[in-house]
Amino acid sequence: MAIAPVSSGLAPLSNAPVDPTTSPEMGLELRRARGFQGIQDTLPRTAGPSSTGDASFLATFKKAVAEVNDLQVQAEAQARALTLGEVRDLHQVTIATEKASLALGLAIQVRNKILEAYQEIMRMQV
């Protein structure tokens, strides 16, 4: 019984710097999530964090998106290092990839819930 080769789905490596927002192997969801970074320009200005010390929703949301992006970049860097033979520990690469995948999945679900809530509010009659 022959074993078929497994494709990693990674693009050929080059020495050119990679912009993760335009990289073809990055998911469409990540590029959409990165688009939320400019959202503060379209929202009305608020007083910022409340007096109780709670961070605003926008600040929390931006921090979460940045963390998801960092996990994606770290996983991609570890995968590239593994393919170049610089990393010998496959477990760490797999863990980083799964962390990034789970974080992105959670971010997508949160985004969908936010959009559903917004759409529900917009359907309300005044």
C-alpha positions as CSV (number, residue, x, y, z in Angstrom):
1,M,0.0,0.0,0.0
2,A,1.5,3.3,-1.1
3,I,1.3,6.4,1.0
4,A,0.3,9.6,-0.8
5,P,2.4,12.7,-0.1
6,V,0.8,15.3,2.0
7,S,0.7,18.8,0.8
8,S,1.5,21.4,3.5
9,G,-0.3,24.2,1.6
10,L,2.6,26.6,2.0
11,A,3.7,28.7,-0.8
12,P,7.3,28.4,-2.1
13,L,9.8,30.1,0.2
14,S,11.8,33.1,-0.9
15,N,14.1,35.6,0.9
16,A,11.7,38.5,0.1
17,P,9.8,39.8,3.2
18,V,6.2,38.6,3.4
19,D,3.3,40.9,4.2
20,P,0.9,38.7,6.1
21,T,-2.1,40.8,4.9
22,T,-1.4,40.1,1.2
23,S,0.0,36.6,1.4
24,P,-2.1,34.2,-0.6
25,E,-1.9,31.4,1.9
26,M,-3.5,33.6,4.6
27,G,-7.2,33.0,5.1
28,L,-9.7,35.5,3.8
29,E,-11.0,35.8,7.4
30,L,-7.7,37.1,8.7
31,R,-7.6,39.8,6.0
32,R,-11.1,40.8,6.9
33,A,-10.2,40.8,10.6
34,R,-7.2,43.0,9.9
35,G,-9.6,45.4,8.1
36,F,-11.1,46.2,11.5
37,Q,-7.9,48.1,12.5
38,G,-9.2,51.2,10.7
39,I,-12.6,51.1,12.4
40,Q,-11.7,53.8,14.9
41,D,-11.7,56.4,12.1
42,T,-15.4,55.6,11.2
43,L,-16.7,55.5,14.8
44,P,-17.7,58.6,16.8
45,R,-15.2,59.6,19.4
46,T,-15.9,58.6,23.0
47,A,-14.4,59.7,26.2
48,G,-12.3,56.6,26.3
49,P,-12.1,54.1,29.2
50,S,-14.6,54.6,31.9
51,S,-13.8,55.9,35.3
52,T,-13.9,52.4,36.7
53,G,-10.9,51.5,34.6
54,D,-12.7,49.3,32.1
55,A,-11.2,49.4,28.6
56,S,-13.6,50.5,25.9
57,F,-15.0,47.9,23.6
58,L,-13.0,49.2,20.7
59,A,-9.7,49.0,22.6
60,T,-10.5,45.4,23.7
61,F,-11.6,44.5,20.2
62,K,-8.4,45.9,18.6
63,K,-6.3,44.1,21.2
64,A,-8.0,40.8,20.4
65,V,-7.5,41.3,16.7
66,A,-3.9,42.1,17.2
67,E,-3.4,39.0,19.3
68,V,-5.0,36.8,16.6
69,N,-2.7,38.4,14.0
70,D,0.4,37.8,16.2
71,L,-0.5,34.1,16.6
72,Q,-1.0,33.8,12.8
73,V,2.4,35.5,12.1
74,Q,4.1,33.3,14.7
75,A,2.6,30.1,13.3
76,E,3.6,31.1,9.8
77,A,7.2,31.9,10.9
78,Q,7.5,28.6,12.8
79,A,6.2,26.7,9.7
80,R,8.7,28.4,7.5
81,A,11.5,27.7,9.9
82,L,10.4,24.0,10.0
83,T,10.4,23.8,6.2
84,L,13.9,25.4,6.1
85,G,15.2,22.9,8.7
86,E,15.8,25.5,11.3
87,V,13.4,24.0,13.8
88,R,13.5,20.3,14.7
89,D,10.5,20.3,17.2
90,L,7.4,19.5,15.1
91,H,5.2,19.5,18.2
92,Q,5.9,23.2,18.8
93,V,5.1,24.1,15.2
94,T,1.9,22.1,15.4
95,I,0.9,23.7,18.7
96,A,1.5,27.2,17.3
97,T,-0.5,26.4,14.2
98,E,-3.4,25.0,16.2
99,K,-3.4,28.0,18.6
100,A,-3.6,30.3,15.6
101,S,-6.3,28.3,14.0
102,L,-8.4,28.2,17.2
103,A,-7.9,31.9,17.8
104,L,-9.0,32.8,14.3
105,G,-12.0,30.5,14.6
106,L,-13.0,32.2,17.8
107,A,-12.5,35.7,16.4
108,I,-14.7,34.8,13.4
109,Q,-17.4,33.5,15.7
110,V,-17.3,36.7,17.8
111,R,-17.4,38.8,14.7
112,N,-20.5,36.9,13.5
113,K,-22.2,37.4,16.8
114,I,-21.5,41.1,16.8
115,L,-22.8,41.4,13.2
116,E,-25.9,39.4,14.2
117,A,-26.5,41.7,17.2
118,Y,-26.0,44.8,15.0
119,Q,-28.4,43.4,12.3
120,E,-31.0,42.7,15.0
121,I,-30.8,46.2,16.4
122,M,-31.1,47.6,12.9
123,R,-34.3,45.5,12.4
124,M,-35.9,47.0,15.5
125,Q,-38.7,49.5,14.8
126,V,-38.5,52.8,16.5
